[in-house]
């Protein structure tokens, strides 16, 4: 288990992404995945109020509702660490104080709980003063509705500004950052954000940890993959991408695990990362990503060099 820096949250080394719940996975399929994750000792699930508004017929909140129904079924809320987000749902946009409070209450209702363990600002809101947003988050913490707050998809300057505003005003501060980080996408975290992360001792909880599924190893040159994300990984299907897949497969054979488990292990080996986030639509996919392996220094270096 891992304790997220600056918190008392002790969580499984894999945060299960809930973005597929209610989208490419039905409630029954989602329950199967959550059951399997729990059986492996998993206790950390990530969602957002906007999941999965983009699917025809959905209105947002479907993922939270499924997670809430699952926890009610098993009466296991106290053993789970639940993260969700505010700002991107079309009917609850932005980070105004009024919207944060309303969105939080909506999420609590859907999750069927009285508190959110880790509440994210899903994206920066340049139209709302940072102080207004952070004060609203602080009041939610004081009321017991939220335990900790974090940021998602903030630029380095805005993240530092938000942390400074919290310090100057005695507001709750972001304890972590969700950012895209994986073997195919390294520059944002390792270049732009690195100094802010290090200076403030916060950690990264990477999303798209498997590069939208590309690093699972299921993609091959000339092979068509049936996935809702297939079109999103075309940019990775080049000489560099195939070389990374080749190395992942070689290391995975040594560890008798899936390539995705190796890709996640590389992320865990990075000093800026606390817990990577990855989703699974099926129990088979869950079985691959939940395999907790540890890479040796040579394996980490080999992946770092080939993906540089």
Backbone torsions as a table, in degrees:
resi	resn	phi	psi	omega
1	UNK	NA	155.5	-176.3
2	UNK	-126.4	137.1	173.7
3	UNK	-97.5	121.4	179.7
4	UNK	-65.6	127.6	-178.1
5	UNK	-51.2	141.9	178.9
6	UNK	67.2	18.4	177.4
7	UNK	-139.2	173.3	171.7
8	UNK	-106.0	15.9	-178.4
9	UNK	-80.6	112.0	177.8
10	UNK	-103.5	116.0	-168.0
11	UNK	-131.5	164.1	175.5
12	UNK	-64.6	148.7	-179.2
13	UNK	-63.7	-9.6	174.2
14	UNK	-120.4	123.1	171.0
15	UNK	-89.5	122.8	-177.6
16	UNK	-81.6	119.3	179.5
17	UNK	-74.6	132.6	-178.5
18	UNK	-100.0	13.8	-176.5
19	UNK	-67.8	-22.3	-179.0
20	UNK	-86.5	-16.1	-177.2
21	UNK	-69.0	120.8	-176.7
22	UNK	85.6	1.3	177.8
23	UNK	-115.9	-87.1	179.0
24	UNK	-90.1	-7.1	176.4
25	UNK	-122.4	128.5	176.9
26	UNK	-70.4	173.6	178.3
27	UNK	-61.4	-42.4	-179.8
28	UNK	-62.7	-44.4	178.7
29	UNK	-65.6	-38.4	178.0
30	UNK	-63.7	-41.7	177.5
31	UNK	-59.9	-41.8	179.3
32	UNK	-60.3	-44.9	-179.7
33	UNK	-64.9	-45.3	178.9
34	UNK	-63.1	-39.5	176.9
35	UNK	-61.0	-46.3	-178.3
36	UNK	-65.6	-41.6	178.0
37	UNK	-60.4	-45.1	178.6
38	UNK	-62.5	-38.8	179.9
39	UNK	-65.0	-25.4	177.1
40	UNK	-87.6	7.3	-179.6
41	UNK	90.9	7.1	-178.7
42	UNK	-69.1	139.4	-178.2
43	UNK	-143.9	11.1	-172.1
44	UNK	-128.1	111.6	-176.2
45	UNK	-122.1	134.1	-177.4
46	UNK	-110.2	131.8	179.0
47	UNK	-140.2	-167.8	176.9
48	UNK	-166.1	152.2	-179.6
49	UNK	-64.6	-25.2	-178.2
50	UNK	-80.3	-13.5	179.4
51	UNK	-76.1	122.3	-5.7
52	UNK	-123.1	77.3	-177.5
53	UNK	-58.6	-27.1	-174.0
54	UNK	-70.7	-16.0	-179.9
55	UNK	-80.2	137.2	178.6
56	UNK	-54.2	130.0	179.1
57	UNK	92.0	-12.8	178.5
58	UNK	-90.7	159.8	178.4
59	UNK	-126.6	4.8	-176.1
60	UNK	97.0	152.9	-179.6
61	UNK	87.0	-2.5	-176.6
62	UNK	-61.9	-41.8	-179.8
63	UNK	-62.8	-47.2	179.1
64	UNK	-59.9	-41.3	179.9
65	UNK	-61.6	-43.6	179.3
66	UNK	-63.6	-45.1	179.2
67	UNK	-62.1	-42.8	178.2
68	UNK	-61.8	-43.9	178.6
69	UNK	-63.3	-39.1	179.6
70	UNK	-65.7	-44.3	179.3
71	UNK	-65.3	-37.3	177.4
72	UNK	-64.3	-41.5	-180.0
73	UNK	-58.9	-40.2	-175.4
74	UNK	-99.4	-4.9	-178.6
75	UNK	51.1	47.5	-173.0
76	UNK	-121.4	20.4	-177.4
77	UNK	-55.1	-39.4	-175.2
78	UNK	-67.1	-20.5	-179.7
79	UNK	-96.0	-1.6	-177.5
80	UNK	-106.1	150.2	171.5
81	UNK	-112.0	116.2	-173.8
82	UNK	-111.9	127.6	175.3
83	UNK	-115.0	139.3	173.0
84	UNK	-147.4	-179.6	-168.2
85	UNK	-141.5	159.2	177.9
86	UNK	-132.9	146.1	169.8
87	UNK	132.6	-27.0	-171.4
88	UNK	-104.1	-13.1	179.9
89	UNK	-67.3	133.4	-172.8
90	UNK	-59.1	-34.2	-180.0
91	UNK	-90.8	-3.3	176.3
92	UNK	-137.5	60.0	-174.4
93	UNK	-84.5	149.6	170.0
94	UNK	83.9	-178.5	-173.6
95	UNK	-122.9	34.7	172.2
96	UNK	-67.4	155.4	179.8
97	UNK	-57.7	-43.8	-178.9
98	UNK	-61.0	-43.3	-177.5
99	UNK	-70.7	-39.6	179.6
100	UNK	-58.8	-45.6	-179.0
101	UNK	-64.5	-46.7	-179.2
102	UNK	-63.9	-44.1	-179.0
103	UNK	-65.2	-39.7	178.5
104	UNK	-61.1	-46.5	179.5
105	UNK	-61.9	-39.2	176.8
106	UNK	-61.8	-44.8	-178.8
107	UNK	-65.1	-40.8	178.2
108	UNK	-60.2	-39.8	178.6
109	UNK	-64.3	-47.2	-178.7
110	UNK	-66.1	-37.6	-179.7
111	UNK	-79.1	-10.5	-179.8
112	UNK	56.1	48.8	-179.0
113	UNK	-142.0	169.1	179.2
114	UNK	-104.4	-1.0	178.1
115	UNK	-154.8	154.2	174.8
116	UNK	-110.7	129.9	-176.0
117	UNK	-73.4	-41.5	-179.6
118	UNK	-138.4	113.3	-174.0
119	UNK	-111.1	120.9	-176.3
120	UNK	-99.8	142.1	159.3
121	UNK	-78.4	109.2	-168.6
122	UNK	-66.0	-27.2	174.9
123	UNK	-158.1	162.9	178.7
124	UNK	-69.5	147.7	177.6
125	UNK	-125.4	95.2	-175.6
126	UNK	-68.7	-15.3	-177.5
127	UNK	-84.6	-12.5	-178.4
128	UNK	-115.1	130.3	178.0
129	UNK	-57.1	137.8	-179.1
130	UNK	-57.5	-38.1	-179.4
131	UNK	-60.9	-37.8	179.2
132	UNK	-63.6	-45.0	-179.2
133	UNK	-65.5	-46.4	-175.7
134	UNK	-68.6	-33.6	176.1
135	UNK	-66.1	-39.8	178.7
136	UNK	-64.7	-43.7	177.2
137	UNK	-60.9	-41.2	-179.1
138	UNK	-61.6	-41.8	179.0
139	UNK	-64.5	-37.1	177.3
140	UNK	-64.2	-37.4	177.0
141	UNK	-66.7	-44.2	179.3
142	UNK	-62.0	-31.3	179.2
143	UNK	-82.6	-6.1	179.5
144	UNK	83.4	7.2	-179.0
145	UNK	-83.2	-20.6	179.9
146	UNK	-137.0	142.0	178.5
147	UNK	-94.8	-48.7	-179.9
148	UNK	-140.1	158.2	178.1
149	UNK	-121.8	154.7	179.3
150	UNK	-148.4	169.3	-178.0
151	UNK	-112.3	156.7	175.9
152	UNK	-137.1	132.3	174.4
153	UNK	58.7	41.4	173.8
154	UNK	-95.0	144.2	172.1
155	UNK	-72.6	162.4	179.7
156	UNK	-59.0	-47.3	-179.9
157	UNK	-62.2	-40.6	-178.0
158	UNK	-73.0	-34.1	176.8
159	UNK	-65.1	-44.8	178.9
160	UNK	-64.0	-40.4	179.0
161	UNK	-61.9	-42.3	179.4
162	UNK	-63.2	-42.3	178.9
163	UNK	-64.7	-37.6	178.1
164	UNK	-66.5	-41.7	179.4
165	UNK	-62.2	-41.5	178.4
166	UNK	-61.7	-45.2	-178.2
167	UNK	-65.6	-42.7	-176.6
168	UNK	-69.2	-28.4	-174.3
169	UNK	-110.4	0.7	-179.4
170	UNK	72.2	23.7	178.2
171	UNK	-85.2	161.5	171.4
172	UNK	-59.9	146.9	-177.1
173	UNK	-115.9	151.5	175.4
174	UNK	-62.3	130.0	-178.7
175	UNK	-97.2	-10.3	-177.9
176	UNK	-160.7	174.1	-178.5
177	UNK	-138.1	127.5	167.3
178	UNK	-88.2	126.6	178.1
179	UNK	-146.5	154.4	176.7
180	UNK	-70.7	123.0	-178.0
181	UNK	-155.3	122.6	178.0
182	UNK	-166.4	-179.5	-177.1
183	UNK	-63.4	-21.0	178.4
184	UNK	-94.1	-20.4	-175.5
185	UNK	-133.0	91.6	-174.8
186	UNK	-112.6	-23.0	-166.6
187	UNK	-64.0	-40.1	-175.2
188	UNK	-60.8	-48.5	-177.5
189	UNK	-74.8	-41.1	-173.4
190	UNK	-81.5	-19.2	-179.7
191	UNK	-111.6	-72.0	-173.4
192	UNK	-62.4	-46.0	-170.7
193	UNK	-92.6	-12.4	-171.0
194	UNK	-55.6	-45.5	-176.2
195	UNK	-66.8	-41.8	-179.7
196	UNK	-65.5	-42.4	179.8
197	UNK	-61.4	-47.5	-178.4
198	UNK	-67.2	-46.1	-177.6
199	UNK	-59.1	-36.6	-174.0
200	UNK	-103.2	3.3	177.1
201	UNK	54.6	37.5	174.0
202	UNK	-102.0	164.5	-176.3
203	UNK	-118.5	162.0	178.3
204	UNK	-99.5	134.9	170.5
205	UNK	-113.3	93.4	-171.1
206	UNK	-66.1	136.5	167.7
207	UNK	-106.2	167.1	-170.0
208	UNK	51.4	40.6	-177.9
209	UNK	-58.2	-26.4	179.3
210	UNK	-107.3	22.5	178.0
211	UNK	52.2	54.3	180.0
212	UNK	57.5	28.6	177.3
213	UNK	98.7	-10.0	-177.7
214	UNK	-61.4	-37.9	-175.7
215	UNK	-80.4	4.5	176.1
216	UNK	-73.2	-18.2	-179.6
217	UNK	91.2	-2.0	-177.6
218	UNK	-78.1	-16.2	178.9
219	UNK	-87.5	134.4	179.2
220	UNK	-136.0	153.4	176.9
221	UNK	-56.7	124.5	177.4
222	UNK	80.3	2.4	-178.4
223	UNK	-103.0	132.2	178.6
224	UNK	-89.3	130.3	-178.1
225	UNK	-111.1	129.7	178.8
226	UNK	-85.6	94.7	-178.3
227	UNK	-152.8	145.8	178.3
228	UNK	-67.1	-14.6	-178.8
229	UNK	-103.9	1.6	-173.1
230	UNK	-55.5	-41.7	-177.7
231	UNK	-68.8	-19.2	-176.3
232	UNK	-82.0	-10.4	-176.6
233	UNK	-108.8	8.6	-178.8
234	UNK	-59.8	-32.5	-178.6
235	UNK	-66.7	-19.6	-179.3
236	UNK	-90.5	-11.3	-174.4
237	UNK	-86.7	75.1	179.8
238	UNK	-142.7	-175.5	-175.1
239	UNK	-57.5	-44.7	-179.8
240	UNK	-63.5	-45.0	-179.3
241	UNK	-60.8	-44.0	-178.9
242	UNK	-67.8	-32.0	177.4
243	UNK	-67.1	-39.7	177.8
244	UNK	-63.7	-42.8	178.0
245	UNK	-61.1	-40.6	-179.9
246	UNK	-61.1	-43.0	179.5
247	UNK	-68.9	-41.2	176.8
248	UNK	-57.6	-44.5	-179.0
249	UNK	-65.9	-38.9	179.5
250	UNK	-63.6	-46.5	-179.9
251	UNK	-68.1	-37.1	-179.5
252	UNK	-64.6	-33.5	177.1
253	UNK	-64.5	-37.5	179.3
254	UNK	-66.1	-35.5	-178.0
255	UNK	-94.9	-2.0	-178.3
256	UNK	54.9	50.7	-179.7
257	UNK	-141.3	179.7	178.8
258	UNK	-82.4	152.3	176.1
259	UNK	-54.7	-34.6	180.0
260	UNK	-62.7	-35.3	178.4
261	UNK	-65.3	-34.7	178.1
262	UNK	-70.2	-42.2	179.1
263	UNK	-61.2	-39.5	178.5
264	UNK	-71.0	-35.9	178.6
265	UNK	-65.7	-35.7	176.6
266	UNK	-62.7	-41.6	177.8
267	UNK	-61.9	-45.1	-179.3
268	UNK	-62.0	-26.0	-179.3
269	UNK	-77.9	-9.4	-179.8
270	UNK	-81.7	133.0	-174.4
271	UNK	-63.7	-20.2	-178.8
272	UNK	-85.4	-12.4	-171.1
273	UNK	-98.2	136.0	170.9
274	UNK	-99.1	-61.0	-177.5
275	UNK	-139.9	122.4	174.7
276	UNK	-76.6	153.1	179.2
277	UNK	-111.1	132.1	175.7
278	UNK	-147.9	146.9	-177.8
279	UNK	-110.0	160.5	178.5
280	UNK	-140.3	132.0	179.1
281	UNK	-90.6	-25.7	-177.9
282	UNK	-130.1	164.6	177.8
283	UNK	-65.5	-31.9	177.9
284	UNK	-63.3	-45.0	178.1
285	UNK	-64.0	-39.7	178.8
286	UNK	-61.4	-41.6	180.0
287	UNK	-60.3	-30.9	-179.9
288	UNK	-76.7	-43.2	-173.6
289	UNK	-82.5	-18.1	-176.5
290	UNK	-87.7	-5.6	178.9
291	UNK	-67.7	112.3	-176.8
292	UNK	-91.5	99.4	178.6
293	UNK	-112.0	161.6	178.0
294	UNK	-122.7	125.8	-179.7
295	UNK	-85.5	147.7	173.4
296	UNK	-82.6	170.3	-174.2
297	UNK	-59.5	-37.6	-179.5
298	UNK	-66.6	-38.9	179.7
299	UNK	-68.0	-41.8	176.9
300	UNK	-61.3	-45.5	-179.5
301	UNK	-63.8	-40.1	-179.9
302	UNK	-62.0	-44.3	178.5
303	UNK	-68.7	-38.3	179.9
304	UNK	-64.2	-40.7	-178.3
305	UNK	-69.9	-43.5	-176.7
306	UNK	-70.5	-23.7	-178.0
307	UNK	-100.5	0.4	-177.4
308	UNK	-64.9	NA	NA
